[in-house]
Amino acid sequence: MRFYESVFIARQDITAAQVETMADEFAEIITSAGGSIKKREYWGLRALAYRIKKNRKGHYVMFNLETGSEALKEYERIMGLNEDVLRFLNIRIEEVEKGPSIMMQAKTEHHQRGGRDDRENGEQNEGRADRNDSVDADSSEG
């Protein structure tokens, strides 16, 4: 049995719950053949680089799995037949990485830190406020 990373993109007009159900069905194909799902991530509804089957966005789901080649072939066959799957890609990997994937790390970092513009504008506005206060103080004294 080998390790694989599998990413599929589902149509934008289905709900996240339907995507999770579809992912459960795909995971069942692997587990019923004796394989296992090591990691599963829902990356969310993301914009596509170009239109695929009249869709501009898609739900991204990533699996890290350990399975044999026959189960992987069946998994790919079922994905190819599913009308809700726009694209999928399965690649062999040496080992499953611990922790969240790069996509999930980028999502959490983006929400934790402030934007560059917020910091710069805040510093500039504070400086301007100080200068304006001193001008107001000078004009009120004279």
N, C-alpha and C positions, 0 to 999 in steps of 0.2 A: 504494500500500500504506500502511496506517495502523497505528498502535500500539494495542494493546489489553492490558488487564489482565484475566486470567481466573482466577477462584477456583472450585474445585469441592469439594464435601464428599462423601466416600465413606462407605459404611456402616461401623459400628464393628466388625462381626464378621468383616471380612476383615483379612488381615495387612498390615503395612507393605510387604512385598515385593510383594504383589498390587496394592497401591495404586501402587507404582512402575511395575509392568508396565502397569497401566491408563494411567498418565500417559505412558508411552512410546508407547502406542498413539495417544493423543490428540495427542501431539507429532508423530507420523508423519503424521497427517492434515494438519497445517499445513505441514510441510516438503515433503510430496509435492506440494502445490499451489503450491509456490514461495515459501512464507513462511518465517519463521525464528523460533526461540525465543530471545529475548534473555536471559531470566532464568527460573529454575525453582526453587521452594522448597517443601519439605515442612514444613508447620507443625506436624505431629504430630496425635495423637489428642486432641481437645479436647471439652469439654462443650458441648452445644447449649443455646441459651436456652430452647427448648421442644422437645417430642418431635416428630420428623419420621419418619413411617412406622415407629413403634414404636422408634425409636432415640433414645437420650439423649446419645450421643457420636458424633463423626464424625472421619474423617481429612481434614484440610484440605491442599490443594495449590494453589499459586499459580503462574501462568505470566505472563510479560510477553512478548508476541509481536508480530510484525510480519507482517501478512497482508492479503490482499484480502477483499472482502465475500463472495464466493462460497465461499471456503475457510472463512470464519468461519461461514457458514450451515450448511455440511456438518459442521463441528466441533460446533456446537450441536445439530444433528440427531442425531449419534451419541451425544452426551452424554445427550440426552433419552431415547434408546432403551436406554441402559445401566441395568440394574436396580441396580447397585451405587452409582450416583450419586444422592445424596439431593437435592442442590440445586447449581446452578451460576449464576454471574453473570459476564457479560462486559461490560466498559465500555471505551469509547474513551479513550485518554490522549494527551496532546500529545507526551510523550517518556518514555523509560524512565529511571527514577532509578538512579543509580550506587549500588553497595553494597547491603547487605541491606535488606529491607523493615522497616517499623516492627514487625511481628510478630516478626521474627527478632532485631531489636535489643532488644526487651523481654525476649525469652527469654535472651539472653546477659547483659544487665544484671542480671536477677533472680538468676542463679547467681553473679555476681561479688561482689555486695555483701551484707553481712550485714543481717539484719532489724533494725528499730528496737528491738524488744523485747530482742534480744540485747545491744545496746549499753547500753541503760538498765539492764537487770538486772545487767550486769557492773559498771557503775559503782556502782550501789547496793550490790551485794554486797561490793565492795571497801571501801566506806565502812563498812559494817556490820562487816566483819571487823576493820578498824582499831579501831573502838569496842569490839568484844568483846575484842580482844587487850589493850587498855589496861585494861579492867575486870578481866580475868583477872590482869594484872600487879599491879593495885592490891590485889586480894583475896589474892594469894599473898604480898604483902609484909606485910600486916597481920595 
